[in-house]
Amino acid sequence: MPDWESLYQAQDTGWDRGETSPALLTFIEKGALDDAKAVFIPGCGRGYEVVELARRGFVVTALDLAPSAVMHLKQTLKAEGLQAEVLCMDMFEYNIPQAFDVVYEQTCLCAIEPSERKAYAAKLYEWLKPKGKLLFNMMQTGDESGPPFHCDWRDMRKLFPVEQWVWQEEPPFMTRRNRQSPRFELGYILEKKT
């Protein structure tokens, strides 16, 4: 697993768009957050999505392992007069005081080791209220190595089984990483069953 803080310090952050992901804006346009108040973002990095949601009035909690990314986000929130709870910690150690309406998952699943996916999926389930929504971006790399690790649709259907999750019926939307990269994300809305 990479030392994320060292990568931030070296400014080796090719995953960082420098702005809010178009995927979040698409989820908002689709109404996926219409009835939500409390949103959680694990692996938030510099937190462009945290800032965007805080601007829109959501109660946002976010965490990341890298202290410099967390510090950058806190400074941005302060400069803009916005509020969010931002934690610097390992997501596997985070025990929520109260379940969330929405979890926005963009960067963690593809960044962690595939052997950790089952434990992470259990945490996602734990973090959500019944009928809460998981806004899920499935990284498509076509590579066997990573990070980012490829998120094969068939593997994801097993990881998020229909016994626990309602998968959206409509096709996913696609978000390109950038014009030069063949990588892209498939956006899905999953709802936690009661």
Residue pairs with C-beta under 8 A, 6 or more apart in sequence:
1 112
1 113
1 147
2 147
4 64
4 65
4 66
4 69
5 65
5 66
5 67
5 68
5 69
7 13
7 66
8 66
8 68
8 69
9 68
13 45
15 45
15 107
15 148
16 45
16 46
17 48
17 178
18 48
19 48
20 48
20 49
20 51
20 52
21 48
21 49
21 106
21 137
21 175
22 175
23 106
23 135
23 137
23 173
23 175
23 185
23 187
24 49
24 52
24 53
24 104
24 106
24 135
25 52
26 173
26 175
26 187
27 33
27 104
27 135
27 187
27 189
28 56
30 173
30 189
32 102
32 133
32 135
32 189
33 39
33 53
33 58
33 102
33 133
33 135
35 101
36 58
36 101
36 102
36 133
37 58
37 59
37 101
38 58
38 59
38 60
38 61
38 98
38 100
38 101
38 102
39 53
39 58
39 59
39 60
39 61
39 100
39 101
39 102
39 103
39 104
40 60
40 61
40 62
40 96
40 100
40 102
40 103
40 104
40 127
41 47
41 49
41 50
41 53
41 60
41 61
41 62
41 63
41 103
41 104
41 106
42 62
42 63
42 91
42 94
42 103
42 105
42 108
42 123
42 127
43 63
43 64
43 65
43 91
43 106
43 107
43 108
43 111
44 50
44 62
44 63
44 64
44 69
44 73
44 86
44 107
45 64
45 66
45 69
45 73
45 107
46 69
46 72
46 73
46 76
47 62
47 64
47 69
47 72
47 73
47 76
47 77
47 84
47 86
49 104
49 106
50 60
50 62
50 73
50 77
50 84
50 86
51 73
51 76
51 77
51 80
51 82
51 84
53 60
53 84
53 104
54 60
54 77
54 80
54 82
54 83
54 84
55 80
55 82
60 84
60 85
61 84
61 85
61 86
61 87
61 100
62 73
62 84
62 85
62 86
62 87
63 70
63 86
63 87
63 88
63 89
63 91
63 94
64 70
64 73
64 87
64 88
65 88
65 89
65 90
65 91
66 88
67 88
70 86
70 87
70 88
73 84
73 86
74 86
77 83
77 84
77 86
87 94
91 108
91 120
91 123
92 116
92 119
92 120
92 123
94 123
96 126
96 127
99 126
99 127
99 128
99 129
99 132
100 127
100 128
100 129
100 132
101 128
101 129
101 132
101 133
102 128
102 132
102 133
102 134
102 135
103 124
103 127
103 128
103 132
103 133
103 134
103 135
104 135
105 124
105 134
105 135
105 136
105 137
106 137
106 185
108 120
109 117
109 120
109 136
109 138
109 139
109 149
109 151
110 139
110 141
110 146
110 147
110 148
110 149
110 150
110 151
111 146
111 147
111 148
111 149
112 120
112 147
112 149
113 149
114 149
117 159
118 159
121 159
121 160
124 134
125 164
125 192
128 134
128 192
129 192
130 192
130 193
130 194
131 191
131 192
131 193
131 194
132 191
132 192
133 189
133 190
133 191
133 192
134 160
134 165
134 189
134 190
134 191
134 192
135 187
135 189
136 156
136 160
136 187
136 188
136 189
136 190
137 175
137 185
137 186
137 187
137 188
138 151
138 153
138 156
138 172
138 185
138 186
138 187
138 188
139 148
139 149
139 150
139 151
139 183
139 185
140 150
140 151
140 183
140 184
140 185
140 186
141 148
141 149
141 150
141 183
142 150
142 182
142 183
143 150
144 150
148 183
153 186
157 167
160 167
160 190
163 193
164 192
164 193
165 190
165 191
165 192
165 193
166 190
166 191
166 193
167 188
167 190
168 188
168 189
168 190
172 186
172 187
172 188
173 186
173 187
174 184
174 185
174 186
174 187
175 184
175 185
175 187
176 183
176 184
177 183
177 184
177 185
